[in-house]
């Protein structure tokens, strides 16, 4: 049995470069915080469990939007369509009012569902775990729906892309 080295033999730039070769879907996680819509672009969204139905996403601990979403106790993961790169860019920004020019309606839990998304997953936060410089947020699915058919927006090697089947 070989021994593991004391630490990694790579830096964070190489880690980012290598993992950039794994495409991720782009979602916008939203909530209402004291009646005000808040949201953030997320590339680390995944299904976690079928029974019970749970999903997860991983916000950076430095995010200014995450504490507002956490305080709401619920969130809606909006799965962006391939033509929603502009929406992703707005929610990845530090804009004061990210919803200023974005159409939306309330989900059953009250969280914003963004117009034009492929699908949404409406959740209650059931656990928040430490994940290094991120947190791992586990959501219990309350409602979900496919809004229309089409391709997803993906992020790959530092840029946006589309899936062709």
Backbone bond lengths (Angstrom), bond angles and torsions (degrees), N, CA, C in turn:
res aa  C-N    CA-C-N  psi(-1)  N-CA   C-N-CA  omega(-1)  CA-C   N-CA-C  phi
1 X - - - 1.445 - - 1.526 108.72 -
2 X 1.335 116.50 127.71 1.463 119.52 -179.05 1.521 110.22 -85.35
3 X 1.320 113.91 150.79 1.461 118.80 179.18 1.518 110.18 -87.97
4 X 1.320 115.43 145.74 1.459 120.59 176.40 1.520 109.56 -79.55
5 X 1.336 118.13 144.71 1.468 119.89 176.82 1.522 110.65 -66.22
6 X 1.328 115.53 162.32 1.466 121.06 -178.79 1.523 113.09 -61.91
7 X 1.290 118.30 -33.40 1.457 121.76 -178.82 1.514 109.62 -154.72
8 X 1.309 116.55 174.37 1.462 119.35 -178.19 1.535 111.21 -67.84
9 X 1.321 114.25 151.98 1.460 120.41 178.39 1.529 110.76 -99.88
10 X 1.326 116.63 28.08 1.464 121.85 -178.49 1.517 108.92 -142.80
11 X 1.330 115.87 163.61 1.461 120.71 177.87 1.530 110.04 -105.67
12 X 1.326 116.45 175.74 1.467 120.75 -176.36 1.525 111.97 -65.23
13 X 1.339 118.17 -29.59 1.466 120.40 178.20 1.529 110.60 -64.64
14 X 1.346 116.91 -42.70 1.469 119.87 178.81 1.523 110.22 -67.68
15 X 1.335 117.49 -39.87 1.460 121.85 177.80 1.534 109.55 -57.03
16 X 1.329 116.20 -49.04 1.467 121.41 179.87 1.530 111.02 -62.65
17 X 1.339 116.96 -42.68 1.456 121.53 -178.08 1.536 111.02 -63.66
18 X 1.317 117.25 -44.89 1.464 120.55 -178.89 1.528 110.49 -68.32
19 X 1.319 117.69 -48.01 1.471 119.53 -178.40 1.524 112.41 -71.04
20 X 1.329 117.16 -17.32 1.461 120.67 173.24 1.516 112.88 -63.71
21 X 1.333 116.38 -15.37 1.457 120.94 177.35 1.529 112.62 -82.89
22 X 1.311 116.36 1.78 1.466 121.43 174.99 1.528 107.29 -105.29
23 X 1.335 118.61 113.51 1.466 119.48 -178.59 1.522 111.79 -69.28
24 X 1.319 115.71 143.48 1.466 120.86 177.03 1.519 109.54 -125.27
25 X 1.310 115.81 146.64 1.446 120.80 172.15 1.518 109.20 -73.37
26 X 1.317 116.26 154.76 1.464 120.71 -178.83 1.526 108.90 -109.77
27 X 1.318 115.34 125.82 1.461 121.80 176.35 1.523 108.82 -124.38
28 X 1.315 114.85 160.21 1.457 121.52 169.35 1.519 105.99 -120.19
29 X 1.324 115.63 120.26 1.461 121.58 178.76 1.526 107.08 -93.19
30 X 1.334 115.73 127.62 1.464 121.47 -175.14 1.527 111.37 -126.86
31 X 1.324 115.04 160.33 1.466 122.12 174.32 1.515 107.78 -160.14
32 X 1.321 115.86 169.42 1.463 121.72 170.47 1.516 107.19 -107.37
33 X 1.315 116.40 125.24 1.455 122.46 179.26 1.510 107.46 -116.46
34 X 1.334 117.05 108.77 1.464 122.09 -175.81 1.524 111.62 52.29
35 X 1.339 116.06 40.92 1.453 122.03 177.04 1.517 114.90 83.33
36 X 1.325 117.33 -4.89 1.461 121.60 -179.76 1.524 109.69 -102.96
37 X 1.348 117.91 129.07 1.463 119.32 179.08 1.525 111.07 -71.43
38 X 1.331 115.39 137.23 1.468 122.70 176.00 1.519 107.64 -131.56
39 X 1.332 116.14 154.69 1.446 119.31 179.36 1.506 112.10 -166.11
40 X 1.322 114.14 162.64 1.461 121.21 -179.89 1.522 109.85 -151.25
41 X 1.338 116.30 144.03 1.463 121.49 175.52 1.523 108.69 -75.53
42 X 1.325 115.32 138.29 1.463 122.09 -177.37 1.529 109.30 -135.70
43 X 1.324 116.13 132.79 1.457 120.95 174.05 1.512 111.80 -107.41
44 X 1.324 116.42 -3.00 1.470 120.85 -177.56 1.522 109.85 -113.12
45 X 1.320 116.24 66.63 1.467 123.42 178.91 1.518 107.06 -117.57
46 X 1.336 117.43 136.61 1.467 120.67 -179.14 1.516 110.86 -155.24
47 X 1.332 114.73 156.87 1.459 119.00 170.40 1.524 107.05 -75.25
48 X 1.318 116.74 147.94 1.451 121.53 -177.47 1.524 111.46 -118.49
49 X 1.337 117.15 -45.57 1.459 120.99 -173.01 1.524 110.02 -149.13
50 X 1.327 115.87 142.27 1.464 120.45 173.28 1.524 111.28 -84.60
51 X 1.329 117.41 -40.26 1.461 123.35 -178.89 1.517 109.70 -129.59
52 X 1.294 120.16 101.68 1.459 126.73 -2.50 1.527 110.39 -75.40
53 X 1.314 116.08 159.49 1.461 121.42 179.78 1.530 109.14 -69.25
54 X 1.339 116.06 112.55 1.461 121.46 -179.04 1.528 110.41 -138.09
55 X 1.323 114.75 149.93 1.453 123.21 174.87 1.519 108.14 -128.60
56 X 1.334 116.11 170.43 1.453 119.47 175.61 1.519 110.03 -141.16
57 X 1.320 115.77 155.19 1.458 122.21 168.70 1.519 107.37 -144.89
58 X 1.335 115.90 162.44 1.461 120.32 -172.13 1.529 111.53 -130.04
59 X 1.327 118.13 93.75 1.462 120.72 176.81 1.531 111.36 -81.69
60 X 1.314 116.08 149.49 1.463 121.07 175.12 1.524 108.93 -67.97
61 X 1.321 116.14 143.74 1.462 120.47 178.05 1.521 111.82 -64.92
62 X 1.331 117.29 -19.32 1.467 121.75 179.52 1.521 113.00 -87.01
63 X 1.316 118.28 -2.92 1.465 121.77 -177.79 1.526 111.31 -64.13
64 X 1.323 116.17 136.94 1.465 120.04 174.96 1.534 111.07 -85.40
65 X 1.331 117.51 -20.14 1.473 121.22 179.83 1.525 112.26 -82.90
66 X 1.334 117.83 -35.13 1.452 121.17 -175.49 1.525 113.41 -56.55
67 X 1.333 121.30 -45.83 1.471 119.01 179.76 1.537 113.01 -58.65
68 X 1.316 117.07 -32.89 1.476 120.92 178.76 1.524 110.60 -70.84
69 X 1.321 116.68 -39.09 1.468 120.58 177.49 1.528 109.61 -68.42
70 X 1.325 116.47 -43.15 1.465 120.84 178.76 1.526 110.76 -60.10
71 X 1.327 117.26 -41.96 1.468 121.48 -179.99 1.527 111.28 -62.91
72 X 1.331 116.92 -30.47 1.471 120.24 178.50 1.529 111.17 -69.16
73 X 1.341 117.60 -27.87 1.463 120.96 178.96 1.515 114.35 78.96
74 X 1.311 116.24 4.34 1.473 121.42 -179.05 1.511 108.18 -154.30
75 X 1.321 115.99 164.04 1.460 120.22 178.14 1.520 109.74 -157.78
76 X 1.310 114.01 163.24 1.459 121.02 172.93 1.524 107.16 -124.62
77 X 1.331 116.59 124.07 1.458 121.62 174.98 1.524 107.55 -90.99
78 X 1.327 115.75 114.33 1.457 123.19 179.86 1.521 108.21 -96.54
79 X 1.324 118.14 115.26 1.458 122.96 -178.03 1.529 107.59 -86.75
80 X 1.338 115.33 112.66 1.458 120.28 -172.39 1.526 112.80 -75.37
81 X 1.338 114.35 144.30 1.458 122.77 175.88 1.531 109.21 -84.04
82 X 1.319 116.13 161.24 1.461 121.53 -175.86 1.525 113.84 -59.06
83 X 1.325 118.32 -21.04 1.465 120.73 179.73 1.538 112.42 -95.99
84 X 1.333 117.88 16.60 1.464 121.14 -176.52 1.533 113.31 -112.72
85 X 1.318 116.91 30.71 1.457 120.18 176.48 1.530 110.69 -58.41
86 X 1.331 116.87 -38.48 1.474 120.35 179.02 1.522 111.19 -61.49
87 X 1.315 117.75 -37.65 1.467 121.79 178.28 1.527 109.34 -65.22
88 X 1.317 117.17 -45.21 1.456 120.80 178.44 1.523 111.04 -58.88
89 X 1.325 116.70 -43.66 1.467 120.50 -178.64 1.531 111.45 -63.64
90 X 1.330 117.09 -38.57 1.473 120.20 177.46 1.521 110.11 -62.18
91 X 1.332 116.80 -46.40 1.464 120.24 -175.79 1.532 112.95 -78.24
92 X 1.325 117.85 -13.89 1.461 121.37 173.50 1.531 110.90 -86.77
93 X 1.319 116.67 -9.05 1.465 121.57 -177.43 1.527 111.33 -87.32
94 X 1.318 114.65 175.68 1.470 121.69 175.54 1.533 110.70 -99.47
95 X 1.336 117.20 22.01 1.467 121.66 -178.83 1.527 110.47 -54.31
96 X 1.315 115.53 142.96 1.467 121.53 -179.27 1.527 111.18 -64.51
97 X 1.352 117.30 -49.07 1.464 121.69 -179.97 1.521 108.78 -121.19
98 X 1.314 116.11 91.71 1.460 121.56 -177.50 1.529 112.24 -69.39
99 X 1.315 117.23 -16.86 1.469 121.28 -178.18 1.528 112.67 -96.24
100 X 1.333 118.23 3.24 1.464 122.14 -174.29 1.527 112.79 -53.25
101 X 1.325 117.37 -40.96 1.465 120.09 -177.55 1.527 112.01 -123.05
102 X 1.334 115.62 22.51 1.467 121.50 -178.74 1.529 108.44 -111.49
103 X 1.339 116.57 123.30 1.460 119.98 175.90 1.518 110.56 -76.14
104 X 1.324 116.08 142.27 1.461 120.08 179.66 1.523 109.75 -159.05
105 X 1.340 114.39 163.94 1.464 122.01 172.56 1.514 107.64 -137.28
106 X 1.334 116.37 164.74 1.476 120.41 -179.48 1.523 111.74 -81.45
107 X 1.317 114.42 140.16 1.466 121.09 173.20 1.527 108.23 -79.39
108 X 1.320 116.41 179.09 1.464 120.75 176.19 1.516 112.64 -59.14
109 X 1.324 117.96 -31.70 1.465 122.75 177.30 1.519 112.63 -87.36
110 X 1.336 116.48 -3.43 1.455 120.46 179.25 1.510 115.05 95.42
111 X 1.320 117.88 -5.84 1.462 120.70 -179.81 1.530 110.56 -77.80
112 X 1.330 117.62 151.04 1.468 120.17 -179.97 1.526 113.75 -68.09
113 X 1.334 115.28 131.73 1.457 122.85 167.74 1.523 105.30 -104.95
114 X 1.309 116.91 120.41 1.460 122.79 -175.77 1.527 110.17 -78.54
115 X 1.332 115.87 137.81 1.463 121.27 177.92 1.520 110.60 -60.24
116 X 1.326 116.32 139.08 1.452 121.96 173.23 1.516 116.39 86.85
117 X 1.342 117.97 -0.91 1.469 119.05 -179.29 1.522 110.81 -69.16
118 X 1.329 115.83 154.93 1.466 120.33 176.11 1.518 110.70 -67.30
119 X 1.325 115.20 -42.31 1.461 120.81 -175.56 1.523 108.48 -160.09
120 X 1.328 114.88 166.71 1.464 119.73 173.44 1.514 109.46 -139.52
121 X 1.343 114.40 156.07 1.463 122.27 177.63 1.526 105.72 -133.52
122 X 1.329 116.95 113.65 1.463 124.25 -174.94 1.530 109.03 -98.49
123 X 1.343 117.34 126.42 1.462 120.52 -169.02 1.518 114.27 -137.95
124 X 1.329 114.55 157.72 1.464 123.88 166.32 1.528 106.71 -102.08
125 X 1.319 117.76 137.69 1.465 120.88 176.53 1.524 108.62 -73.88
126 X 1.348 116.37 124.50 1.463 120.20 179.97 1.522 113.28 -114.17
127 X 1.338 117.45 -15.52 1.456 119.55 178.45 1.518 109.58 -162.92
128 X 1.324 115.84 146.84 1.461 123.03 173.33 1.522 106.54 -131.81
129 X 1.328 115.66 121.06 1.454 122.08 -176.33 1.524 110.47 -115.98
130 X 1.325 115.99 155.44 1.455 120.27 176.84 1.518 109.62 -74.12
131 X 1.320 115.90 136.76 1.457 121.34 177.41 1.519 110.78 -138.27
132 X 1.317 117.87 51.35 1.463 121.01 -179.72 1.515 110.36 72.31
133 X 1.346 117.41 -119.38 1.463 119.96 179.02 1.528 112.22 -86.90
134 X 1.321 116.47 5.70 1.470 123.36 175.28 1.532 108.75 -124.94
135 X 1.317 114.94 169.74 1.464 120.96 169.65 1.518 107.33 -114.24
136 X 1.315 116.01 153.03 1.458 122.46 178.14 1.528 106.46 -107.61
137 X 1.318 116.04 112.85 1.459 121.83 -175.71 1.523 108.71 -103.02
138 X 1.318 116.00 123.16 1.460 121.75 178.44 1.519 108.04 -102.90
139 X 1.329 115.18 127.19 1.460 120.86 179.14 1.512 111.66 -117.51
140 X 1.345 115.30 134.11 1.470 122.30 174.13 1.526 106.62 -85.03
141 X 1.321 117.00 121.03 1.465 121.61 -175.96 1.524 109.81 -70.80
142 X 1.337 115.58 127.06 1.455 122.79 177.54 1.528 111.55 -103.29
143 X 1.331 115.65 -32.24 1.464 121.28 -178.39 1.521 107.54 -160.59
144 X 1.315 116.97 153.22 1.452 121.74 176.17 1.511 109.22 -159.97
145 X 1.329 115.65 154.35 1.459 118.83 -177.56 1.519 109.84 -162.48
146 X 1.345 115.71 143.28 1.453 121.64 168.19 1.519 105.91 -84.47
147 X 1.326 116.74 126.33 1.471 121.35 -177.17 1.523 112.02 -90.31
148 X 1.329 117.52 -33.99 1.464 121.76 174.88 1.523 108.81 -165.18
149 X 1.310 115.87 163.05 1.462 120.96 178.26 1.523 108.88 -86.14
150 X 1.303 115.95 155.26 1.463 121.20 179.23 1.507 109.08 153.04
151 X 1.316 115.30 -175.02 1.450 120.24 -178.82 1.519 111.60 -92.94
152 X 1.339 116.72 153.10 1.463 121.19 178.79 1.525 111.51 -85.42
153 X 1.308 116.22 157.17 1.458 122.28 169.31 1.522 106.84 -81.72
154 X 1.332 117.56 131.00 1.461 121.08 178.85 1.517 109.75 -124.66
155 X 1.325 114.63 157.48 1.455 122.14 176.60 1.521 107.24 -117.44
156 X 1.346 115.91 127.93 1.459 120.39 -174.80 1.523 109.71 -149.43
157 X 1.333 116.64 126.80 1.462 123.09 177.67 1.523 112.46 51.06
158 X 1.321 115.60 44.19 1.460 121.07 173.69 1.516 115.25 83.00
159 X 1.333 118.55 7.59 1.458 120.52 179.99 1.517 111.83 -144.59
160 X 1.320 115.05 169.24 1.460 121.58 178.59 1.519 110.22 -83.98
161 X 1.327 114.82 149.60 1.446 120.26 178.58 1.513 110.76 -149.52
162 X 1.293 114.53 -178.01 1.453 121.82 -179.67 1.515 108.76 -132.03
163 X 1.315 116.15 158.90 1.460 121.88 178.88 1.521 107.93 -99.71
164 X 1.313 116.57 130.62 1.465 118.97 173.52 1.516 107.86 -116.09
165 X 1.301 115.74 126.38 1.472 121.08 -178.78 1.512 110.80 -108.08
